[in-house]
Structures are given as structure tokens and as C-alpha cells.
Amino acid sequence: MKSLYLIKPYLEERRLVIIIGLVCLITVDFLQLFIPRVIKWVIDDLTDYRIDIPSLLIYALYIVGIAVLIGIFRYVWRRCLLGTSRRVEEGLRNKLFAHIQTLSASYFVKTKTGDLMAHATNDIQHVRMATGMGMVALTDAVVLGTAAIGFMAYINVKLTLFVLIPMPMIVFGARFFSKKMHRSYGEVQGSFSDLTEIVRERFAGIRIIKAYNRQQEAGSKLESVSKDYIEKNLALVRITGSFFPMMVFFSNISLAFVLFLGGRQTITFTITPGDFVAFISYLGLLTWPMMAMGWVTNLIQRGKASLERIDKIIQTQPEVDDMPEAVFLKHVKGSIAFESVSFSYTPYIHISGITPVLDGINLKIKQGNILGIVGPPGSGKSTLLSLIPRIFEVVKGRITLDGIDIHKIQLRNLRSMISYMPQEPFLFAGTIRENIMFGNTNTREPELIQAAQGACFYDDLNAFPDGFKTVVGEKGVILSGGQKQRVALARTLLKDSSIMILDDPISQVDIKTGQTIINTIRSMAGEKTIIIVSHRLSAVRFADQIITLDRGRIIESGTHSELMTNDRYYAKTYRLQEIEEEYAY
């Protein structure tokens, strides 16, 4: 199985521990095989009336001693083997999460969060079971099964051969059912991903569901997906439900052979009563390996299906990555240029009928200048900003930073030089301090306060009893939209970088607060290259250059005064907003 390479390093790292665990497991198996021998001795001695009380006590002490040793060695193998499976689980989950973080933004557009959650939980759990109990059951099936057959053959070869008659049927049955199990497990896991995504999405949007009284519809959708998940599980149960009874059936056939043939041989004194009881005991020990074969098949097929699903993600290569010749820049001035840049979320923009989101963008931003970007909704403003830190890749043309193609700059290095505030501020479920200091863990208190003041959030912060230690909840649920936006802005202001990109930073605050924030941003002119997208045009009127985007193209460019003389989108929108702001005051 090709996907085994995912867990191989973790198994090799704990090779010695695994060997110790297997040795202890095999020791336990052989110790179990001695118990029927002790029982045989006791029964034969009792049958022949040649045993006394002290001898019975000695036999009992044998059993106790073996049980103690079994307990000790079983503890060791469980620590070693099951502990290894937990290490595999940990390593695989970390590897999966680390790889997912390298994937491009376009991957998350196409992939459901619930699907990724299912991979990181259910799939990895199945891999753990396959490497842990799967290894144990397989070892038991081979070692205990083989040894039990050996001890049975030592008692009576002919009787042993009769016991082994059902074995080929078990092997063929396991092979037949394993293929069906593998396919069915894949379908079950896919359905589980859908169920996880539905539950996650409904819980995330519970406020909207309640506001629109859509609880019944949400429940019906979940019920539909849950029904599909149950049906796929029942299809799997029909397979496993046939497999395990088959194993028990063939085991009982073997027992029937022993009772009839072994009992007859005991009557004819071919074997002793002790041998007969010991043989049945060994058959009981052999039943577990026979059952283990079914369980191993179950575990391995489930683990194999899950490992293949994880491998599919690991094999996904990020669309945005470092080029082999990428360089590291210690410092940048901050001049940015767009050279005939085009972009589409559908990569094949040359196909007839597909309109690119950005088309033929040519733009130069001088070091320390402020660029304002305006335009109607859906014109490509946010997309243009996301191309600079390479959140998405340019399809045609190129973007340069200080004359260097950004593809030739190491990705981490490039992003470390940019402070980026997206249009939709995202807060983590920690404290306000943790959210503002995100990525700036060495920040001192005065710098933190300065960032909060620059974002006009410090007065709001003092209204909270716990101040910076206030826990904001999932996605900042205790904060208003404007407060969340200002926390995100404070995070951006705190980062010391040559380039600052702000996507509609004052869309959720009042006009007076917005003007104060804009004055803070203006004070940074000359020190940083600043790019601001805003639907509120007063936020960009002071910019050194303003461009208007419409349907992915630059339709006008210039300073505020130049654009006001054109009487196009910028001038018309600005005059309209100016009237609205006068009425607001």
C-alpha cells in the first residue's frame, strides 16, 4: 500500500519499543498456551486418583504464577504497542495539519471544512486502531494460532487436521469480504465528512437560523444527511454482519469435530481425558486468532481507506509556493508595480465566455506613497490586494516589489514585510491581547496600547472589566462588528512592516471614528507604503494616487482633485457621500 509511507517514519522511530512490545505479546501468547497443559496434568492425575491436596495447591500456584507473568507482560506490550499507535496518531495529525497550512487559499474554496475535520479526527483514529490493535490482533492470529495448532498436533495429529478443515473457507471468506469492506468504509467516511460539515455550518450560523425561524429546515437537512450516513453504515454492517458470523460458524464446526472425534478417541483411550480437555482449551485459544483474522481485516481495511483519504490531501501540492531560486530580502523599500496583471478564480481565463476578475492591471506605487482603491462591489478590489502577499497567484503578468518579481522572493519573507487587514476581520477565541498580538508575541505593553489607540479601540477596551484579558469568544462573538474590525486593525498597526494593506478598514465604524482612524493611517505616510480599499471615499481622498476599478479594469486614475474634474464614478460617488455625511452630522 503506497500510503504506508505516511506512518513508516513514526514506526521506524519507535522500532525498539515495537520489538519489545511484540516480544512481550508473544511471551503472553506462549504463557497462555501452558495453562491447558497444567489443566491436562490435573485432570489426568484426578482421573487416575494419584493426586493429593498439596499437589493440587502446587498446580493452582502454577496457574497463579502464569497469570501474574501474563499480567506483567501484557501491561508492557500494551504500553509499547498501543503507545506507539498513539504516537502515530499524534505524528500523522501534526503532519496533516502542517501540510494543510501550506495549501493555497484556492484549496479551501473547493474543500469543505467538515471534510478536513473528518480527516483530522475520524480517519486518523482508524489509522491508529489499525497500527495499534491491528498489529496486536495480527500477531495473535499468527503466533497464538500457529502455536495452538502445534500443541494440538502434539496431542493428536489426526484430530488437529479435522479441526483445520474450515480454515481455507475462512481465508477465502476474509479475502472476499475485505474488498467489499474497503469500498464501503470509503463511502462511510465520505458521508461522515458531509455530516460533520452540515453540523459545523449549522452551529456556526445558529443566530441566522434562529432569526429567520429556520430551525425546522436546518433539522430536516441534517436529518437527510444523517439518514444517508446511517444507510451507508447499515450497508457496511450487512457486510461485517455476514463476515463475523461466518467466522463463528466455522469455529463451531471445528468444536463439533473435537467433541465427536475427540470424545470417541477418549472413550477408546487413544487420548487421555486430560488431553481431551486440553485440546478443547487449545481450540478455545485458536478461536480468538480465527476471530482476530476477521477483526484484523476489519481494522486494516478501515485504516487503509482512511490512510488513502489522508494521503490524497498530503499529495495535494500548494499552488502558491517558493520557487527554487527564491531569494531572502533583509529589507525592502516598498515600491510595488503591477505589470499587465490578470487573474481569475477559474485558472483558464483564455477560455471563451470566462471573464477574468482582474484584467490587464498596470499600476505603480512609489515607496512611502498611499494608494486608494475604490469601485463598485465585485469590481476586484479585494482580489487585487490578495495578490500582493500571494494569497492567490497571478495568472498573467507579474507583480514586482522593489523591482523584484514577488515569485522570486521567499513566501514567508514576502509576507513578513506586509501588514494585511482583510475585509472580513477574523478573531480567534482567545483574549483581546492575544488577538492583537497575533504574530507579535514580544510586543511590550506601551506598543500594544499605542496600536489600540491608533485603531480607536482603547476607550472601548477600558470599558471591559478585564481590559486586554477579555475573552472574545468564538469569532469574537462578544464584540460588535465595529469592535472586531478595530481589533483586527490594531493587529495590523502593531506589525512593523514596510507595506500596509487595508481592505475597507472603516466600513463598520461611524464617520467621526473613521476619520480619526484615517488620520492615524495618514501619519504613517512616508514610513510605509500603504494601500487602502474603501467604499467610503473620504477615507482615500488624501491618497497620493487613487484608482477606480470596474469589472476588473482600471477605469480612472489620479489624485482626488484630478478625479473630481473627470465627473466619472469617483466624482459622482464622492459628491453623493459628501451629502450623506453632512446629514449624518
C-alpha positions as CSV (number, residue, x, y, z in Angstrom):
1,M,0.0,0.0,0.0
2,K,1.6,3.2,-1.2
3,S,0.2,5.4,1.5
4,L,2.1,3.4,4.2
5,Y,5.0,5.9,3.8
6,L,2.9,8.3,5.9
7,I,3.3,6.3,9.1
8,K,6.6,4.5,8.3
9,P,8.8,7.2,9.9
10,Y,6.9,7.0,13.2
11,L,7.1,3.2,13.3
12,E,10.8,3.3,12.5
13,E,11.4,5.9,15.2
14,R,9.9,3.5,17.8
15,R,11.3,0.3,16.3
16,L,12.9,-0.8,19.6
17,V,9.7,-0.1,21.5
18,I,7.7,-2.1,19.0
19,I,10.1,-5.0,19.2
20,I,9.9,-5.0,23.0
21,G,6.1,-4.9,22.7
22,L,6.0,-7.8,20.3
23,V,8.3,-9.9,22.4
24,C,6.1,-9.3,25.4
25,L,3.0,-10.0,23.3
26,I,4.4,-13.3,22.0
27,T,5.5,-14.2,25.6
28,V,1.9,-13.7,26.8
29,D,0.7,-15.9,23.9
30,F,3.0,-18.7,24.9
31,L,2.2,-18.4,28.6
32,Q,-1.5,-18.7,27.8
33,L,-0.6,-22.0,26.0
34,F,0.9,-23.5,29.2
35,I,-2.4,-23.2,31.1
36,P,-4.1,-26.0,29.2
37,R,-1.1,-28.2,29.9
38,V,-1.5,-27.6,33.6
39,I,-5.2,-28.4,33.3
40,K,-4.3,-31.6,31.5
41,W,-2.0,-32.7,34.2
42,V,-4.6,-32.0,36.9
43,I,-7.3,-33.9,35.1
44,D,-5.1,-36.9,34.3
45,D,-4.0,-37.1,37.9
46,L,-7.5,-36.8,39.2
47,T,-8.7,-39.5,36.7
48,D,-6.0,-41.8,37.9
49,Y,-6.6,-40.9,41.6
50,R,-2.9,-40.1,42.1
51,I,-3.1,-36.6,43.3
52,D,-3.4,-35.1,46.9
53,I,-4.3,-31.7,48.3
54,P,-0.7,-30.3,48.3
55,S,-0.3,-31.3,44.7
56,L,-3.5,-29.5,43.8
57,L,-2.1,-26.5,45.6
58,I,1.1,-26.6,43.5
59,Y,-0.9,-26.8,40.3
60,A,-3.0,-23.8,41.5
61,L,0.2,-21.9,42.2
62,Y,1.3,-22.7,38.7
63,I,-1.8,-21.1,37.3
64,V,-1.4,-18.0,39.6
65,G,2.3,-17.6,38.6
66,I,1.4,-17.8,34.9
67,A,-1.4,-15.3,35.5
68,V,1.0,-12.9,37.2
69,L,3.5,-13.1,34.4
70,I,0.8,-12.7,31.8
71,G,-0.4,-9.6,33.6
72,I,3.1,-8.1,33.7
73,F,4.0,-8.8,30.1
74,R,0.5,-7.7,29.0
75,Y,1.0,-4.4,30.7
76,V,4.3,-3.9,28.9
77,W,3.0,-4.8,25.4
78,R,0.0,-2.5,25.8
79,R,2.3,0.4,26.8
80,C,4.6,-0.3,23.9
81,L,2.3,-1.2,21.1
82,L,-0.8,0.9,21.9
83,G,1.5,3.7,23.0
84,T,3.1,3.5,19.5
85,S,-0.3,3.8,17.8
86,R,-0.9,6.9,19.8
87,R,2.4,8.3,18.7
88,V,1.5,7.5,15.1
89,E,-1.8,9.3,15.6
90,E,-0.1,12.3,17.0
91,G,2.6,12.5,14.3
92,L,0.1,11.9,11.5
93,R,-2.3,14.6,12.8
94,N,0.6,17.1,13.1
95,K,1.8,16.2,9.6
96,L,-1.7,16.6,8.1
97,F,-2.3,19.9,9.9
98,A,1.1,21.2,8.9
99,H,0.6,20.3,5.3
100,I,-3.0,21.7,5.2
101,Q,-1.5,25.1,6.3
102,T,0.8,25.1,3.3
103,L,-2.1,24.7,0.8
104,S,-3.3,27.7,-1.1
105,A,-6.4,29.7,-0.5
106,S,-8.0,28.2,-3.6
107,Y,-7.9,24.7,-2.0
108,F,-10.1,25.9,0.9
109,V,-12.5,27.4,-1.6
110,K,-13.1,24.0,-3.1
111,T,-12.8,21.9,0.1
112,K,-15.4,21.7,2.9
113,T,-14.2,22.4,6.5
114,G,-16.2,19.4,7.7
115,D,-14.3,17.2,5.3
116,L,-11.0,18.3,6.7
117,M,-12.3,17.9,10.3
118,A,-13.3,14.3,9.5
119,H,-9.8,13.6,8.1
120,A,-8.2,15.1,11.2
121,T,-10.4,13.1,13.7
122,N,-12.2,10.0,12.4
123,D,-9.7,9.0,9.7
124,I,-6.7,9.3,11.9
125,Q,-8.4,7.4,14.7
126,H,-8.9,4.5,12.2
127,V,-5.3,4.6,11.3
128,R,-4.4,4.5,15.0
129,M,-6.6,1.4,15.5
130,A,-5.0,-0.3,12.5
131,T,-1.5,0.3,13.7
132,G,-2.3,-0.5,17.3
133,M,-4.8,-3.2,17.8
134,G,-4.4,-4.3,14.2
135,M,-0.8,-5.1,14.9
136,V,-1.8,-6.9,18.1
137,A,-4.6,-9.0,16.5
138,L,-2.4,-9.9,13.6
139,T,0.5,-11.1,15.8
140,D,-2.0,-13.1,17.9
141,A,-3.5,-14.6,14.8
142,V,-0.1,-15.7,13.5
143,V,1.7,-16.6,16.8
144,L,-1.1,-17.9,19.0
145,G,-2.8,-19.6,16.1
146,T,0.3,-21.4,14.9
147,A,1.4,-22.3,18.4
148,A,-2.1,-23.6,19.4
149,I,-2.1,-25.8,16.3
150,G,1.3,-27.1,17.2
151,F,0.2,-28.0,20.7
152,M,-2.9,-29.6,19.4
153,A,-0.9,-31.6,16.8
154,Y,1.3,-32.7,19.7
155,I,-1.8,-34.2,21.4
156,N,-3.2,-35.8,18.2
157,V,-2.3,-35.0,14.6
158,K,-5.4,-36.6,13.1
159,L,-7.8,-34.7,15.3
160,T,-5.9,-31.5,14.5
161,L,-6.3,-32.0,10.8
162,F,-10.1,-32.3,11.2
163,V,-10.1,-29.0,13.2
164,L,-8.2,-27.3,10.3
165,I,-10.7,-28.3,7.6
166,P,-12.7,-25.0,7.9
167,M,-9.5,-22.8,7.7
168,P,-9.4,-22.4,3.9
169,M,-13.0,-21.2,4.0
170,I,-12.0,-18.6,6.5
171,V,-9.2,-17.4,4.3
172,F,-11.3,-17.2,1.1
173,G,-14.1,-15.5,3.1
174,A,-11.8,-12.9,4.5
175,R,-10.4,-12.1,1.1
176,F,-13.9,-11.8,-0.4
177,F,-15.3,-9.6,2.3
178,S,-12.2,-7.4,2.6
179,K,-12.7,-5.8,-0.8
180,K,-16.3,-5.0,-0.1
181,M,-15.3,-3.6,3.3
182,H,-12.7,-1.3,1.8
183,R,-15.1,0.2,-0.7
184,S,-17.8,0.5,2.0
185,Y,-15.5,2.2,4.5
186,G,-14.6,4.8,1.9
187,E,-18.2,5.6,1.4
188,V,-18.9,5.7,5.1
189,Q,-16.0,8.2,5.7
190,G,-17.2,10.4,2.8
191,S,-20.7,10.5,4.3
192,F,-19.2,11.3,7.7
193,S,-17.4,14.3,6.2
194,D,-20.7,15.6,4.8
195,L,-22.4,15.1,8.2
196,T,-19.6,16.9,10.0
197,E,-19.8,19.8,7.6
198,I,-23.5,20.2,7.9
199,V,-23.3,20.2,11.8
200,R,-20.4,22.7,11.8
201,E,-22.1,25.0,9.4
202,R,-25.5,25.0,11.2
203,F,-23.8,25.6,14.6
204,A,-21.7,28.5,13.1
205,G,-24.9,30.0,11.6
206,I,-27.2,29.3,14.6
207,R,-28.0,33.0,15.1
208,I,-29.2,33.4,11.5
209,I,-31.2,30.2,11.7
210,K,-33.0,31.4,14.8
211,A,-33.5,34.9,13.4
212,Y,-35.3,33.5,10.4
213,N,-37.0,30.7,12.2
214,R,-35.4,28.1,10.0
215,Q,-34.8,25.5,12.8
216,Q,-37.1,23.0,11.1
217,E,-35.4,23.3,7.7
218,A,-32.0,23.0,9.4
219,G,-33.1,19.9,11.2
220,S,-34.5,18.4,8.0
221,K,-31.2,19.0,6.2
222,L,-29.3,17.4,9.0
223,E,-31.8,14.5,9.1
224,S,-31.3,13.9,5.4
225,V,-27.5,13.8,5.6
226,S,-27.7,11.7,8.8
227,K,-30.0,9.3,7.0
228,D,-27.5,8.9,4.2
229,Y,-24.7,8.3,6.8
230,I,-26.8,5.7,8.5
231,E,-27.7,3.9,5.3
232,K,-24.0,3.7,4.3
233,N,-23.2,2.3,7.8
234,L,-26.0,-0.2,7.5
235,A,-24.6,-1.3,4.2
236,L,-21.3,-1.8,5.9
237,V,-23.0,-3.6,8.8
238,R,-24.5,-6.0,6.3
239,I,-21.0,-6.9,5.1
240,T,-19.4,-7.2,8.6
241,G,-22.6,-8.8,9.9
242,S,-22.1,-11.6,7.5
243,F,-18.4,-11.9,8.0
244,F,-18.2,-12.3,11.7
245,P,-21.0,-14.9,12.0
246,M,-19.2,-16.8,9.3
247,M,-16.0,-16.8,11.4
248,V,-18.0,-18.1,14.4
249,F,-19.8,-20.7,12.3
250,F,-16.5,-22.3,11.1
251,S,-15.1,-22.1,14.7
252,N,-18.1,-24.1,15.9
253,I,-17.7,-26.6,13.2
254,S,-14.2,-27.2,14.5
255,L,-15.6,-27.6,18.0
256,A,-18.1,-30.1,16.7
257,F,-15.3,-32.2,15.2
258,V,-13.4,-32.1,18.5
259,L,-16.4,-33.1,20.6
260,F,-17.4,-36.0,18.4
261,L,-14.0,-37.3,17.2
262,G,-12.1,-36.3,20.3
263,G,-14.7,-37.7,22.6
264,R,-14.7,-41.0,20.7
265,Q,-10.9,-41.2,21.0
266,T,-11.1,-40.5,24.7
267,I,-13.6,-43.4,25.1
268,T,-11.2,-45.7,23.2
269,F,-8.3,-44.5,25.3
270,T,-6.5,-43.1,22.2
271,I,-6.1,-39.9,24.2
272,T,-6.5,-39.2,27.9
273,P,-9.3,-37.2,29.4
274,G,-6.7,-34.6,30.2
275,D,-5.6,-34.4,26.6
276,F,-9.3,-34.1,25.5
277,V,-9.9,-31.1,27.9
278,A,-6.5,-29.6,26.9
279,F,-7.4,-30.0,23.2
280,I,-10.7,-28.1,23.7
281,S,-8.8,-25.4,25.7
282,Y,-6.4,-25.0,22.8
283,L,-9.3,-24.9,20.4
284,G,-10.7,-22.1,22.6
285,L,-7.4,-20.3,22.3
286,L,-7.5,-20.9,18.5
287,T,-10.9,-19.4,18.2
288,W,-9.5,-15.9,19.1
289,P,-6.9,-16.0,16.3
290,M,-9.7,-17.1,13.9
291,M,-11.9,-14.2,15.1
292,A,-8.8,-12.0,15.1
293,M,-8.4,-12.6,11.4
294,G,-11.8,-11.1,10.9
295,W,-11.1,-8.2,13.2
296,V,-7.7,-7.6,11.6
297,T,-9.4,-7.5,8.2
298,N,-11.9,-5.0,9.6
299,L,-9.3,-2.8,11.2
300,I,-6.9,-2.9,8.3
301,Q,-9.5,-2.1,5.6
302,R,-10.9,0.7,7.7
303,G,-7.4,2.0,8.3
304,K,-6.4,1.6,4.7
305,A,-9.4,3.5,3.4
306,S,-8.7,6.3,5.9
307,L,-4.9,6.4,5.1
308,E,-5.7,6.7,1.4
309,R,-8.0,9.6,2.1
310,I,-5.3,11.4,4.2
311,D,-2.7,10.6,1.5
312,K,-4.9,12.3,-1.1
313,I,-4.6,15.5,0.9
314,I,-0.8,15.1,1.5
315,Q,-0.3,14.6,-2.2
316,T,-2.1,17.9,-3.0
317,Q,0.6,20.4,-3.8
318,P,0.1,24.1,-2.9
319,E,-0.5,26.3,-5.9
320,V,1.4,29.1,-4.1
321,D,4.9,28.0,-3.1
322,D,8.6,29.1,-3.2
323,M,10.4,28.9,-6.5
324,P,13.8,27.1,-6.4
325,E,15.6,30.3,-7.0
326,A,13.6,32.4,-4.5
327,V,15.7,34.9,-2.5
328,F,15.5,36.3,1.0
329,L,15.4,40.0,1.4
330,K,16.6,41.6,4.6
331,H,14.9,44.9,3.9
332,V,12.6,46.3,1.3
333,K,11.8,50.0,0.4
334,G,8.2,49.2,-0.6
335,S,7.8,50.2,-4.2
336,I,5.2,48.0,-5.9
337,A,4.4,47.6,-9.6
338,F,1.6,45.6,-11.4
339,E,2.6,44.7,-15.0
340,S,-0.3,43.6,-17.2
341,V,-1.7,41.5,-14.3
342,S,-4.7,39.3,-14.9
343,F,-6.4,36.9,-12.5
344,S,-9.4,34.6,-12.5
345,Y,-10.5,32.1,-9.8
346,T,-11.0,29.8,-12.8
347,P,-7.4,29.3,-14.0
348,Y,-8.2,29.0,-17.7
349,I,-9.0,32.6,-18.4
350,H,-8.4,32.3,-22.1
351,I,-11.5,30.1,-22.4
352,S,-14.2,31.9,-24.3
353,G,-17.0,33.1,-22.0
354,I,-15.0,33.3,-18.8
355,T,-14.5,36.9,-17.6
356,P,-11.3,37.4,-15.5
357,V,-11.7,39.1,-12.1
358,L,-8.8,41.3,-13.0
359,D,-7.7,42.1,-16.5
360,G,-4.6,43.9,-17.7
361,I,-3.8,45.8,-14.5
362,N,-0.9,48.2,-14.9
363,L,-0.1,50.1,-11.7
364,K,3.0,51.7,-10.0
365,I,3.1,52.6,-6.3
366,K,6.1,54.5,-5.1
367,Q,7.9,53.9,-1.9
368,G,6.1,55.6,1.1
369,N,3.1,56.6,-1.0
370,I,-0.5,55.9,-0.3
371,L,-2.7,54.2,-2.9
372,G,-6.5,54.4,-2.6
373,I,-8.7,51.9,-4.5
374,V,-12.4,52.4,-5.0
375,G,-15.0,50.9,-7.2
376,P,-18.4,49.2,-7.1
377,P,-18.9,45.9,-5.3
378,G,-17.5,42.9,-7.2
379,S,-15.0,45.0,-9.2
380,G,-12.0,43.1,-8.0
381,K,-10.6,45.4,-5.2
382,S,-10.1,42.7,-2.5
383,T,-8.7,40.3,-5.1
384,L,-6.1,42.8,-6.2
385,L,-5.0,43.2,-2.6
386,S,-4.7,39.4,-2.1
387,L,-2.3,39.1,-5.0
388,I,0.4,41.1,-3.3
389,P,1.1,38.7,-0.4
390,R,0.5,35.9,-2.8
391,I,-2.7,34.6,-1.1
392,F,-3.7,33.9,-4.7
393,E,-1.4,33.7,-7.7
394,V,-1.3,36.0,-10.7
395,V,-2.5,34.1,-13.8
396,K,-0.9,36.5,-16.3
397,G,1.6,39.3,-15.9
398,R,3.7,39.9,-12.8
399,I,3.9,41.9,-9.6
400,T,7.2,43.4,-8.5
401,L,8.5,44.6,-5.1
402,D,11.4,47.0,-5.4
403,G,11.8,45.7,-9.0
404,I,11.9,42.1,-8.0
405,D,9.2,39.7,-9.1
406,I,7.4,38.6,-5.9
407,H,7.6,35.0,-7.1
408,K,11.4,35.2,-6.7
409,I,11.0,36.3,-3.1
410,Q,10.7,33.6,-0.4
411,L,7.0,33.4,0.5
412,R,7.5,33.7,4.3
413,N,9.9,36.6,3.7
414,L,7.4,38.4,1.4
415,R,4.5,38.1,3.9
416,S,6.7,39.2,6.8
417,M,7.1,42.5,5.1
418,I,3.4,43.1,4.7
419,S,0.7,44.1,7.3
420,Y,-2.6,42.8,5.9
421,M,-6.1,43.5,7.1
422,P,-8.7,41.6,5.2
423,Q,-12.2,42.8,4.5
424,E,-13.8,40.3,6.9
425,P,-11.9,40.6,10.3
426,F,-11.3,37.2,11.9
427,L,-10.8,36.9,15.7
428,F,-9.7,33.8,17.5
429,A,-11.4,32.5,20.6
430,G,-8.8,33.9,23.0
431,T,-8.3,37.3,24.7
432,I,-8.2,40.7,23.1
433,R,-4.4,40.8,23.9
434,E,-3.8,37.5,22.1
435,N,-5.7,38.7,19.0
436,I,-3.9,42.0,18.7
437,M,-0.5,40.4,19.4
438,F,-1.1,37.6,16.9
439,G,2.3,37.0,15.4
440,N,3.9,39.7,17.6
441,T,4.5,37.8,20.9
442,N,7.4,40.0,22.0
443,T,5.3,43.2,22.0
444,R,5.6,45.4,25.0
445,E,2.6,47.0,26.8
446,P,3.2,50.6,25.5
447,E,3.2,49.3,21.9
448,L,0.1,47.3,22.5
449,I,-1.7,50.4,23.9
450,Q,-0.5,52.5,21.0
451,A,-1.9,50.1,18.5
452,A,-5.2,50.0,20.3
453,Q,-5.3,53.8,20.4
454,G,-4.4,54.0,16.7
455,A,-7.4,51.8,15.9
456,C,-9.7,53.9,18.2
457,F,-10.3,50.9,20.3
458,Y,-8.6,51.9,23.6
459,D,-11.7,53.6,25.1
460,D,-13.8,50.6,24.3
461,L,-11.2,48.4,25.8
462,N,-11.2,50.3,29.1
463,A,-15.0,49.7,29.3
464,F,-14.3,45.9,29.6
465,P,-13.6,44.8,33.3
466,D,-10.7,42.6,32.2
467,G,-9.3,45.0,29.6
468,F,-6.8,43.3,27.3
469,K,-7.5,40.0,29.1
470,T,-11.2,40.0,28.0
471,V,-12.0,36.7,26.2
472,V,-13.8,37.5,23.0
473,G,-15.3,34.0,22.4
474,E,-15.6,32.1,19.1
475,K,-15.0,34.5,16.2
476,G,-15.2,37.4,18.6
477,V,-18.8,36.8,19.4
478,I,-18.9,39.2,22.4
479,L,-17.7,42.2,20.3
480,S,-19.7,44.3,17.9
481,G,-18.9,44.3,14.2
482,G,-17.1,47.7,14.6
483,Q,-15.1,46.5,17.6
484,K,-14.0,43.3,15.8
485,Q,-12.9,45.4,12.9
486,R,-10.9,47.7,15.1
487,V,-9.2,44.8,17.0
488,A,-8.2,43.5,13.5
489,L,-6.9,47.0,12.6
490,A,-4.9,47.2,15.8
491,R,-3.3,43.8,14.9
492,T,-2.3,45.3,11.6
493,L,-1.0,48.5,13.0
494,L,1.1,46.6,15.6
495,K,3.1,44.7,13.0
496,D,6.2,46.6,12.0
497,S,6.4,46.2,8.2
498,S,7.3,48.2,5.1
499,I,3.9,47.7,3.4
500,M,0.4,48.0,4.9
501,I,-2.7,46.7,3.1
502,L,-6.1,47.7,4.5
503,D,-9.3,46.3,2.9
504,D,-12.2,48.6,3.9
505,P,-10.8,49.4,7.4
506,I,-13.6,51.8,8.5
507,S,-16.6,50.2,6.9
508,Q,-18.2,49.3,10.3
509,V,-17.4,52.4,12.3
510,D,-19.1,55.8,12.5
511,I,-17.9,58.8,10.4
512,K,-16.1,60.5,13.3
513,T,-14.3,57.3,14.4
514,G,-13.4,56.5,10.8
515,Q,-11.9,60.0,10.3
516,T,-9.7,59.5,13.4
517,I,-8.5,56.1,12.1
518,I,-7.7,57.7,8.7
519,N,-5.7,60.4,10.4
520,T,-3.6,57.7,12.1
521,I,-3.0,56.0,8.8
522,R,-2.1,59.3,7.1
523,S,0.5,59.9,9.8
524,M,2.4,56.8,8.6
525,A,2.8,58.1,5.0
526,G,6.4,58.2,4.0
527,E,7.3,55.5,6.5
528,K,5.2,52.8,4.9
529,T,3.8,52.1,1.5
530,I,0.0,52.0,2.2
531,I,-2.8,50.6,0.1
532,I,-6.4,51.3,1.2
533,V,-9.6,49.9,-0.3
534,S,-12.6,51.7,0.9
535,H,-16.3,52.2,-0.2
536,R,-16.2,55.4,1.9
537,L,-14.3,57.7,-0.5
538,S,-13.4,60.3,2.2
539,A,-11.0,57.6,3.5
540,V,-8.9,57.8,0.4
541,R,-9.2,61.4,-0.8
542,F,-5.8,62.3,0.8
543,A,-4.0,59.4,-1.1
544,D,-1.1,60.1,-3.4
545,Q,-2.9,58.1,-6.1
546,I,-6.4,56.8,-6.4
547,I,-7.7,54.2,-8.9
548,T,-11.2,53.2,-9.7
549,L,-11.8,49.5,-10.6
550,D,-14.8,48.3,-12.5
551,R,-15.2,44.8,-13.8
552,G,-11.6,44.0,-13.2
553,R,-10.2,47.0,-15.1
554,I,-8.8,50.4,-14.0
555,I,-11.2,52.9,-15.5
556,E,-9.7,56.0,-13.9
557,S,-6.6,57.0,-12.0
558,G,-5.2,60.2,-10.4
559,T,-5.3,62.3,-7.3
560,H,-8.5,63.4,-5.6
561,S,-8.6,66.8,-7.4
562,E,-7.8,65.2,-10.8
563,L,-10.6,62.6,-10.4
564,M,-13.1,65.3,-9.3
565,T,-12.7,67.1,-12.6
566,N,-13.4,63.9,-14.6
567,D,-17.0,63.7,-13.4
568,R,-17.0,59.9,-13.6
569,Y,-17.5,57.2,-10.9
570,Y,-15.2,58.7,-8.3
571,A,-16.5,62.2,-8.6
572,K,-20.2,61.2,-8.7
573,T,-19.9,58.8,-5.7
574,Y,-17.8,61.3,-3.7
575,R,-20.4,64.1,-4.1
576,L,-23.2,61.7,-3.1
577,Q,-21.4,60.5,0.0
578,E,-20.5,64.1,1.0
579,I,-24.2,65.0,1.1
580,E,-24.9,61.8,3.2
581,E,-22.1,62.7,5.7
582,E,-23.4,66.3,6.0
583,Y,-26.9,64.9,7.0
584,A,-25.1,62.4,9.4
585,Y,-23.6,65.3,11.3
